[in-house]
């Protein structure tokens, strides 16, 4: 009977993960499953992670659990070498911040041409994607992830393009505000 309860708890955890495709924090788990002891939750998460059903990601300074997507579940071909597995693991660990080929080279001690070839292969299989950051640096992340704002540049960028019109509008509004403020000051003096 204890096995049945464990299976139901696992199904509930999986259901929560399905409802939150961008990931689930411990806080969300606690709010969604208040009656499930933390010890049991940890065992379920460990089991799902060991079975390859969930990923542990880092978003900002927070750990997030996410259901593995089809892209991250894709297996490498039978001829894949240890280097390809190492590169894919490093890309997964980088999360939505991505990792550059140069960082891969230093972290894994693999020659740059080999890293480039492996990354192109993983891109063609739609396992990873290349994203150009706001600093014009190319980084790689899992295909299904959305880049973080630190990568895309945040509010002042649309895709990879700097929003000059938006900045111009903000500048004009600031100028108009200063004119009104200065005018008000001269009137009250």
MOGIJO-V811539 format. One record per residue. RES is the residue in one small letter. PSI is psi in whole degrees, -180 to 180 (NA if undefined). Layout:
RES_PSI ; RES_PSI
This chain:
x_-34 ; x_-34 ; x_-38 ; x_-44 ; x_-40 ; x_-40 ; x_-41 ; x_-43 ; x_-41 ; x_-42 ; x_-39 ; x_-40 ; x_-45 ; x_-38 ; x_-43 ; x_-43 ; x_-37 ; x_-36 ; x_-16 ; x_78 ; x_-22 ; x_-8 ; x_159 ; x_132 ; x_169 ; x_-36 ; x_-44 ; x_-42 ; x_-46 ; x_-40 ; x_-37 ; x_-29 ; x_65 ; x_-26 ; x_-9 ; x_121 ; x_146 ; x_-39 ; x_-44 ; x_-40 ; x_-44 ; x_-43 ; x_-42 ; x_-45 ; x_-42 ; x_-42 ; x_-47 ; x_-37 ; x_-44 ; x_-37 ; x_1 ; x_24 ; x_-23 ; x_158 ; x_150 ; x_119 ; x_162 ; x_118 ; x_109 ; x_-123 ; x_11 ; x_141 ; x_137 ; x_137 ; x_132 ; x_143 ; x_135 ; x_134 ; x_173 ; x_-37 ; x_-42 ; x_-14 ; x_-18 ; x_135 ; x_151 ; x_156 ; x_161 ; x_-30 ; x_4 ; x_137 ; x_176 ; x_-33 ; x_-42 ; x_-42 ; x_-41 ; x_-43 ; x_-45 ; x_-41 ; x_-41 ; x_-39 ; x_-41 ; x_-44 ; x_-31 ; x_-21 ; x_-144 ; x_7 ; x_-18 ; x_172 ; x_138 ; x_157 ; x_-35 ; x_-42 ; x_-38 ; x_-42 ; x_-47 ; x_-36 ; x_-35 ; x_-10 ; x_47 ; x_139 ; x_143 ; x_-45 ; x_-36 ; x_-39 ; x_-45 ; x_-45 ; x_-44 ; x_-43 ; x_-40 ; x_-39 ; x_-45 ; x_-34 ; x_-43 ; x_-28 ; x_-1 ; x_41 ; x_-39 ; x_164 ; x_154 ; x_137 ; x_132 ; x_122 ; x_170 ; x_-21 ; x_15 ; x_21 ; x_133 ; x_126 ; x_157 ; x_141 ; x_169 ; x_146 ; x_-36 ; x_-7 ; x_147 ; x_134 ; x_146 ; x_163 ; x_-28 ; x_-31 ; x_-48 ; x_-18 ; x_-5 ; x_-143 ; x_-33 ; x_7 ; x_142 ; x_109 ; x_-119 ; x_4 ; x_135 ; x_130 ; x_79 ; x_-37 ; x_-43 ; x_-44 ; x_-40 ; x_-42 ; x_-44 ; x_-44 ; x_-44 ; x_-42 ; x_-40 ; x_-42 ; x_-46 ; x_-41 ; x_-44 ; x_-40 ; x_-45 ; x_-41 ; x_-45 ; x_-42 ; x_-43 ; x_-40 ; x_-42 ; x_-33 ; x_-40 ; x_-15 ; x_NA
